């Protein structure tokens, strides 16, 4: 009999997939459920090693299918929910915002109702620093948990709406929740439409690398393993109702990231191609994670070693990402 039943939504995606492995490995006494619709961003090959594991179960379902989600919760009676499932690509939210509202807002609401109905012990909602809007280039300013939410893209607006819903289920119904807001993640199994894997694959294949605007936008890079440990800690030790920011203290301009990858792969910076800037492109994100650090977390990866390992992982695992690119991922 499993000690705890944990539902992980979006466990076929990048961060959720890494979190599934983290939890299955660290907690053999838990039953881990991975619920995912398998959109273009979800794929199960990363979990091939888990198929025979009796403590792991995959459920294919749409979080926005209210009745189905309610029935699954009533049947499986989860103790904990860790909610990653989302439409996650800002560029796609600019061309088609409606699916972001359906999945990120209505899907989260369906999960909250189901969690309330069966009385889960903890609902951890994985959100993003993008809900805070943007910072200017003053390196002494950071997002804290008190920073007002000012989302700028349809993606971040849909995530902010889901954050408010999660908060409201705590305030109105007493649902035990935490919200985590992390900076940009990198590491194994990152879908190849995103900046770092896209750059690695294109540089590796001697293709031009598109860089938005002048490349000076700053992101605060967080290794996905550090993020998984943070969520594990919040799930088990987080104070009920609290928000925790997760950041790696690794601020880099997009251009620095691209140049670092080019250098590691021994290629020429002539591959860099500056393209028209993204609409509403936020200037800078930077996280103050001191509240989470007070709980006992600190990032173990710095960007220099983390990016090196990540590049090596992509070179060794071309059979994972190449079919995704060949399927015609739009970038
Ligand atoms: P991802 O796009 O790699 O994975 C999302 C997963 O959700 C996919 O497996 C997809 O199939 C699944 N999904 C999408 N719609 C669904 C639906 N309707 N029902 C069930 N499953 C569905 O995303 P990611 O990068 O792993 O991000 C995970 C979470 O972390 C998201 O909530 C995102 O907002 C947040 N986040 C990500 C980053 C980052 O750098 N990647 C940064 C901050 C926050």
Boltz pocket constraint, residues with backbone or C-beta under 6 A from the ligand:
constraints:
  - pocket:
      binder: B
      contacts: [[A, 9], [A, 10], [A, 11], [A, 12], [A, 13], [A, 14], [A, 15], [A, 16], [A, 17], [A, 35], [A, 36], [A, 37], [A, 38], [A, 39], [A, 40], [A, 41], [A, 42], [A, 43], [A, 61], [A, 62], [A, 63], [A, 64], [A, 83], [A, 84], [A, 85], [A, 86], [A, 87], [A, 88], [A, 89], [A, 103], [A, 107], [A, 126], [A, 127], [A, 128], [A, 129], [A, 159], [A, 182], [A, 183], [A, 184], [A, 185], [A, 186], [A, 189], [A, 191]]
      max_distance: 6.0
